[in-house]
Amino acid sequence: MSGPLEGVRVLDLTSVVMGPYATQWLGDYGADVIKIEPPEGDVMRLSGPMKSDRMGHFYLTTNRNKRSVVIDLKSPSGRSVMLELVKTADVLIYNLRPRAMERLGLGYEALRAVNVGLIYVGGIGFSQRGRYAARPAYDDLVQGMSGLPWLTRQAGAEHPRYAPLVLADRLVGLQLALAVASALYHRARTGKGQKVDVPMFEGMASVVLGEHLAGELFAPSIGPYGYSRSLTTGRRPYRTRDGYLCTLVYNDKQWRKFLEVIGRPRMMDEDPRFASQGARLANIDAVYGFLAEMLATRTTEEWLRLFEQADLPAAPMYSLEDLKRDAHLRETGFIGEVAHPSEGTITSIANPTEWSETPPSIRRHAPRLGEHTIEVLRESGFAEEAIRSLLEEGSVRAA
């Protein structure tokens, strides 16, 4: 069975994380993703550990289901090659700054003249309509500007810190992939291509503000910023007698069951702080403090067994090793092993969506730098002599 985007050709001029993560999703869904790399390659190829030169672990996990073509876009011949590829493309995605694309002669109007149906998508730092338009953007900067480090301090951390993963790139990368799919649907209905910008700053701001505007959502304000349940210092894995437990006792039904488990069945009637969801939210520090006190009295395994019997949500706190070895993820095929032609056996992480008719699949390994240059040029109608000439002058390179 083929993926839902079979037959869609994507030219991927992105590097680092946001763009490659988005285009990997498109590749998983069946698109033919052609990764256009500069002669030195995507910078994340250098992010170790690695077994082979320019095949870093980060690159390997964000670039499967792609073909690598090396083009020097700064050379006139390289730009001419790029324009030939654009003629047969459905989508072009870039994460250079828009002004850099214009300097290369690869702005939207120039490419639209070559392919009127092209969907031209920029994974950019900031909306081009505001004063930050020309600024560079990386995950750390966008996390900082969207308030995440400030939120960690509000939630009790001694020092503000970024999320311990490249969070903004990945969240906005998903927004980018969704924008591409939506633009493809629009073109299928109307026949029209278009230019789409997906800015990181606005993308992360939409996530953070959607949760934390709180009382400032209203005009005039009816309270401070911040969703109190997310910001309370008690919102963390709970210490048990021998480890940690992750649980969320949330609605009235769950609280009644929990209080029965601990032998306090009338507490919701006797203590107004626990009487309703609204009351518990207003007294969230006390509520989480009470939970912490109770959960410290038994072992993690005892609590997991009791919570399962009471149909209450609970889970152990995993390490990364626990996550990789999780039996459920192994049973579902989400985690496995695959053979890479240059890297040997590596861990495979499946696309996390499941489809009845057009499931995503892993069809190609993350490519070596320039692995498919000659193959793609041949498909695009370049004669063998022309390919040899381009290789000799350095406008394109092959593995």
C-alpha positions as CSV (number, residue, x, y, z in Angstrom):
1,M,0.0,0.0,0.0
2,S,1.2,3.5,-0.8
3,G,1.2,6.5,1.5
4,P,-1.4,9.3,1.1
5,L,1.1,11.6,-0.5
6,E,2.4,9.2,-3.2
7,G,3.1,11.0,-6.4
8,V,3.9,14.3,-4.6
9,R,7.4,15.6,-5.3
10,V,8.9,17.8,-2.6
11,L,12.2,19.8,-3.0
12,D,13.6,20.2,0.5
13,L,16.0,23.1,0.9
14,T,16.0,22.9,4.7
15,S,18.6,22.0,7.3
16,V,19.0,21.8,11.1
17,V,15.7,20.4,12.6
18,M,12.4,22.2,11.9
19,G,12.4,21.7,8.1
20,P,14.0,18.3,8.0
21,Y,11.6,17.0,10.7
22,A,8.6,18.4,8.7
23,T,9.8,16.9,5.4
24,Q,10.5,13.5,7.0
25,W,6.8,13.4,7.9
26,L,5.9,14.2,4.3
27,G,8.3,11.4,3.2
28,D,6.8,9.0,5.6
29,Y,3.4,9.7,4.0
30,G,4.7,8.8,0.6
31,A,6.0,12.0,-0.9
32,D,9.2,11.8,-3.0
33,V,11.4,14.2,-1.0
34,I,14.5,15.4,-2.7
35,K,16.9,16.9,-0.1
36,I,18.9,19.7,-1.8
37,E,22.1,20.1,0.1
38,P,25.0,22.6,-0.2
39,P,28.5,21.0,-0.9
40,E,29.2,20.8,2.9
41,G,25.8,19.2,3.6
42,D,23.2,19.8,6.2
43,V,24.9,21.1,9.4
44,M,23.1,18.4,11.5
45,R,25.2,15.8,9.7
46,L,28.0,16.9,12.0
47,S,26.0,16.5,15.2
48,G,27.6,13.4,16.9
49,P,27.8,10.7,18.0
50,M,28.4,9.2,14.6
51,K,30.0,6.1,13.1
52,S,30.6,7.6,9.6
53,D,31.7,11.0,8.5
54,R,28.7,13.4,8.1
55,M,26.2,10.8,9.3
56,G,25.5,12.1,12.9
57,H,22.7,10.6,15.0
58,F,20.5,13.7,14.8
59,Y,20.7,13.8,11.0
60,L,19.8,10.1,10.8
61,T,16.6,10.5,12.8
62,T,15.2,13.5,10.8
63,N,16.1,12.6,7.2
64,R,14.8,9.1,6.2
65,N,12.6,8.7,3.2
66,K,14.6,11.3,1.3
67,R,17.1,11.4,-1.6
68,S,20.2,13.6,-1.3
69,V,21.2,15.9,-4.2
70,V,24.2,18.3,-3.7
71,I,23.9,21.5,-5.7
72,D,25.9,24.7,-5.3
73,L,23.1,27.2,-5.5
74,K,25.5,30.1,-5.5
75,S,26.8,29.1,-9.0
76,P,24.9,30.0,-12.1
77,S,25.0,26.4,-13.3
78,G,23.7,25.2,-9.9
79,R,20.8,27.6,-10.1
80,S,20.0,26.4,-13.6
81,V,19.9,22.9,-12.3
82,M,17.6,23.9,-9.5
83,L,15.2,25.6,-11.9
84,E,15.0,22.4,-13.9
85,L,14.1,20.5,-10.8
86,V,11.4,23.1,-9.9
87,K,9.6,22.4,-13.2
88,T,8.5,18.9,-12.0
89,A,8.1,19.7,-8.3
90,D,4.8,20.1,-6.4
91,V,6.3,21.7,-3.3
92,L,9.5,23.6,-2.4
93,I,10.3,24.0,1.2
94,Y,13.2,26.2,2.5
95,N,14.4,27.6,5.8
96,L,16.9,30.1,4.6
97,R,15.9,33.7,5.3
98,P,13.6,34.9,2.6
99,R,16.0,37.6,1.5
100,A,18.7,35.0,1.0
101,M,16.4,33.0,-1.3
102,E,15.8,36.2,-3.3
103,R,19.6,36.8,-3.5
104,L,20.0,33.3,-4.9
105,G,17.3,34.0,-7.5
106,L,15.0,31.5,-5.9
107,G,12.2,33.8,-4.6
108,Y,8.6,32.9,-5.1
109,E,8.0,35.0,-8.2
110,A,11.1,33.6,-10.0
111,L,10.0,30.0,-9.3
112,R,6.3,30.7,-10.0
113,A,7.4,31.8,-13.5
114,V,8.9,28.3,-14.0
115,N,6.1,26.4,-12.3
116,V,2.8,28.2,-11.7
117,G,1.4,25.4,-9.6
118,L,4.3,25.3,-7.2
119,I,3.5,25.4,-3.5
120,Y,6.4,27.5,-2.1
121,V,6.8,27.1,1.7
122,G,9.1,29.0,4.0
123,G,9.9,27.6,7.4
124,I,11.1,31.0,8.7
125,G,12.0,32.6,12.0
126,F,9.5,35.4,12.1
127,S,6.5,36.7,10.1
128,Q,7.8,38.9,7.3
129,R,5.1,41.6,8.1
130,G,6.8,42.7,11.4
131,R,10.0,44.3,12.6
132,Y,11.7,41.0,13.3
133,A,11.4,39.9,9.7
134,A,15.2,39.8,9.0
135,R,16.3,38.3,12.3
136,P,17.8,34.8,12.5
137,A,16.0,32.3,14.6
138,Y,17.0,29.1,16.4
139,D,15.1,26.8,18.8
140,D,16.7,28.4,21.9
141,L,15.9,31.9,20.8
142,V,12.3,31.0,20.0
143,Q,11.8,29.1,23.2
144,G,13.1,32.2,25.1
145,M,11.0,34.7,23.2
146,S,7.8,32.5,23.5
147,G,8.2,32.5,27.3
148,L,9.2,28.9,28.0
149,P,12.2,29.6,30.2
150,W,10.2,32.2,32.1
151,L,7.5,29.6,32.6
152,T,10.0,27.2,34.1
153,R,11.0,29.8,36.7
154,Q,7.3,30.5,37.4
155,A,6.9,26.8,38.0
156,G,9.6,26.7,40.7
157,A,12.9,26.1,38.9
158,E,15.8,27.9,40.6
159,H,17.0,29.2,37.2
160,P,15.0,29.6,33.9
161,R,15.9,27.0,31.4
162,Y,14.9,25.7,28.0
163,A,13.0,22.5,27.5
164,P,15.6,19.7,27.3
165,L,14.8,18.9,23.7
166,V,14.6,20.9,20.5
167,L,10.9,21.6,21.1
168,A,10.1,24.7,19.1
169,D,11.7,23.2,15.9
170,R,9.6,20.0,16.2
171,L,6.3,21.6,17.2
172,V,6.5,24.2,14.4
173,G,7.8,21.5,12.0
174,L,4.5,19.7,12.5
175,Q,2.7,23.0,11.8
176,L,4.8,23.3,8.6
177,A,3.9,19.7,7.5
178,L,0.2,20.5,8.1
179,A,0.4,23.7,6.1
180,V,1.9,21.7,3.1
181,A,-0.8,19.1,3.2
182,S,-3.5,21.8,3.4
183,A,-2.0,23.7,0.4
184,L,-1.8,20.5,-1.6
185,Y,-5.5,19.9,-0.9
186,H,-6.3,23.5,-2.0
187,R,-4.4,23.0,-5.2
188,A,-6.2,19.7,-5.9
189,R,-9.5,21.6,-5.7
190,T,-8.5,24.8,-7.5
191,G,-5.4,24.0,-9.5
192,K,-3.6,26.9,-7.8
193,G,-0.2,26.9,-6.2
194,Q,0.7,29.5,-3.6
195,K,3.3,31.0,-1.3
196,V,3.0,29.9,2.4
197,D,5.1,31.2,5.4
198,V,5.3,29.2,8.6
199,P,7.2,31.4,11.2
200,M,8.7,29.7,14.3
201,F,8.1,32.6,16.7
202,E,4.4,33.0,15.9
203,G,4.0,29.2,15.8
204,M,5.4,28.7,19.3
205,A,3.6,31.8,20.6
206,S,0.3,30.3,19.5
207,V,1.1,27.2,21.6
208,V,2.2,29.1,24.7
209,L,-0.5,31.8,24.7
210,G,-3.2,29.3,24.0
211,E,-2.5,27.7,27.4
212,H,-1.2,30.6,29.5
213,L,-3.2,33.8,28.6
214,A,-5.6,32.8,31.4
215,G,-7.2,35.9,32.9
216,E,-5.5,38.1,30.4
217,L,-7.6,36.5,27.6
218,F,-10.4,38.9,28.6
219,A,-10.7,42.6,28.2
220,P,-10.6,44.0,30.8
221,S,-8.4,41.4,32.5
222,I,-10.0,39.1,35.1
223,G,-6.8,37.7,36.4
224,P,-3.0,37.2,35.8
225,Y,-1.3,35.2,33.1
226,G,-0.6,31.5,33.6
227,Y,-2.6,28.3,33.8
228,S,-2.3,27.5,37.5
229,R,-2.3,23.7,37.2
230,S,0.6,23.8,34.7
231,L,2.6,26.3,36.8
232,T,2.2,24.9,40.4
233,T,5.5,23.6,41.8
234,G,3.6,20.4,42.8
235,R,3.1,19.4,39.1
236,R,5.9,16.9,38.9
237,P,6.4,13.1,39.3
238,Y,5.6,12.1,42.9
239,R,8.1,10.5,45.2
240,T,7.0,7.1,46.4
241,R,8.8,4.9,49.0
242,D,11.1,3.6,46.3
243,G,10.9,5.8,43.3
244,Y,8.5,8.0,41.4
245,L,4.9,7.8,40.1
246,C,3.3,9.9,37.4
247,T,-0.4,10.4,37.9
248,L,-3.2,12.9,37.2
249,V,-6.2,12.6,39.5
250,Y,-8.3,15.1,37.7
251,N,-12.1,15.0,37.7
252,D,-14.6,14.4,40.5
253,K,-15.0,10.8,39.7
254,Q,-11.3,10.1,39.8
255,W,-10.9,12.0,43.1
256,R,-13.7,10.0,44.8
257,K,-12.0,6.7,43.7
258,F,-8.6,7.9,44.9
259,L,-10.0,8.9,48.3
260,E,-11.7,5.6,48.6
261,V,-8.3,3.8,47.9
262,I,-6.6,5.8,50.7
263,G,-9.5,5.3,53.1
264,R,-10.8,8.9,53.0
265,P,-14.1,8.5,51.1
266,R,-15.8,11.6,52.7
267,M,-13.0,14.1,52.2
268,M,-14.7,15.8,49.2
269,D,-17.7,16.5,51.3
270,E,-15.7,17.6,54.4
271,D,-12.9,19.7,52.8
272,P,-14.2,22.5,50.5
273,R,-10.8,22.7,48.8
274,F,-11.5,19.3,47.2
275,A,-15.2,19.6,46.6
276,S,-15.1,20.3,42.8
277,Q,-12.7,20.7,39.9
278,G,-12.9,24.5,40.2
279,A,-12.2,24.4,43.9
280,R,-9.2,22.1,43.4
281,L,-7.8,24.3,40.7
282,A,-8.1,27.4,43.0
283,N,-6.2,25.4,45.7
284,I,-3.9,23.5,43.4
285,D,-0.8,23.8,45.6
286,A,-2.6,22.3,48.6
287,V,-4.1,19.6,46.4
288,Y,-0.8,18.5,44.9
289,G,0.8,18.7,48.3
290,F,-1.8,16.3,49.7
291,L,-1.2,13.9,46.8
292,A,2.5,14.0,47.3
293,E,2.1,13.3,51.0
294,M,-0.2,10.3,50.3
295,L,1.9,8.8,47.5
296,A,5.1,8.8,49.6
297,T,3.6,6.1,51.8
298,R,3.7,3.2,49.4
299,T,6.1,1.8,46.7
300,T,5.6,2.6,43.0
301,E,4.6,-0.9,42.2
302,E,1.9,-0.9,45.0
303,W,0.5,2.3,43.7
304,L,0.4,1.1,40.1
305,R,-1.5,-2.0,41.1
306,L,-4.0,0.0,43.2
307,F,-4.5,2.6,40.6
308,E,-5.1,0.0,37.9
309,Q,-7.7,-1.8,40.1
310,A,-9.4,1.6,40.6
311,D,-9.1,2.5,36.9
312,L,-7.1,5.6,37.8
313,P,-4.5,7.1,35.4
314,A,-0.9,6.3,36.5
315,A,2.4,5.4,35.0
316,P,6.0,4.9,36.1
317,M,8.5,7.6,35.4
318,Y,10.7,6.3,32.5
319,S,14.3,6.9,31.7
320,L,15.3,7.0,28.1
321,E,16.5,3.4,28.4
322,D,13.1,2.4,29.7
323,L,11.4,4.2,26.8
324,K,13.6,2.4,24.2
325,R,12.9,-1.0,25.8
326,D,9.2,-0.5,26.4
327,A,7.3,-3.7,25.6
328,H,4.2,-1.9,24.2
329,L,6.3,0.1,21.8
330,R,8.1,-3.0,20.7
331,E,4.8,-4.9,20.2
332,T,3.3,-2.2,18.0
333,G,6.5,-1.9,15.9
334,F,7.1,1.7,16.9
335,I,10.6,0.8,18.0
336,G,12.7,-1.7,16.2
337,E,16.0,-2.1,14.3
338,V,16.8,-1.6,10.6
339,A,19.9,-2.1,8.5
340,H,21.5,1.1,7.2
341,P,23.9,0.6,4.2
342,S,26.6,2.7,5.8
343,E,25.8,2.8,9.5
344,G,24.9,-0.9,10.1
345,T,22.0,-1.7,12.4
346,I,20.3,1.3,13.9
347,T,17.2,1.9,16.0
348,S,14.1,2.6,13.9
349,I,11.4,4.9,15.2
350,A,8.2,4.5,13.2
351,N,5.8,7.2,12.2
352,P,3.4,7.4,15.1
353,T,0.2,7.5,13.0
354,E,-1.8,4.4,11.9
355,W,-3.9,4.3,8.7
356,S,-6.3,1.6,7.5
357,E,-5.7,2.2,3.7
358,T,-2.6,4.3,3.1
359,P,-0.2,3.8,6.0
360,P,3.1,5.6,6.3
361,S,6.2,3.6,5.7
362,I,10.0,3.7,5.8
363,R,11.1,3.2,2.3
364,R,14.5,4.9,2.3
365,H,17.4,5.2,4.7
366,A,18.7,8.7,5.6
367,P,21.0,9.3,2.6
368,R,24.7,9.9,2.4
369,L,25.6,13.3,1.2
370,G,24.9,13.5,-2.6
371,E,23.9,9.8,-2.7
372,H,21.2,10.5,-5.3
373,T,22.5,13.4,-7.3
374,I,23.1,11.5,-10.5
375,E,19.9,9.5,-10.2
376,V,17.7,12.6,-9.8
377,L,19.4,14.5,-12.6
378,R,18.9,11.6,-14.9
379,E,15.2,11.5,-14.0
380,S,15.0,15.2,-14.7
381,G,16.2,14.8,-18.3
382,F,19.9,15.7,-18.0
383,A,22.1,14.0,-20.5
384,E,25.1,12.0,-19.3
385,E,27.5,14.5,-20.8
386,A,25.7,17.4,-19.1
387,I,25.9,15.6,-15.8
388,R,29.6,14.9,-16.2
389,S,30.2,18.6,-17.0
390,L,28.3,19.7,-13.9
391,L,30.2,17.3,-11.7
392,E,33.6,18.5,-13.1
393,E,32.8,22.2,-12.6
394,G,31.5,21.5,-9.0
395,S,28.0,22.9,-9.6
396,V,26.7,19.5,-8.4
397,R,28.4,16.8,-6.4
398,A,27.7,13.1,-5.9
399,A,28.5,10.7,-3.1
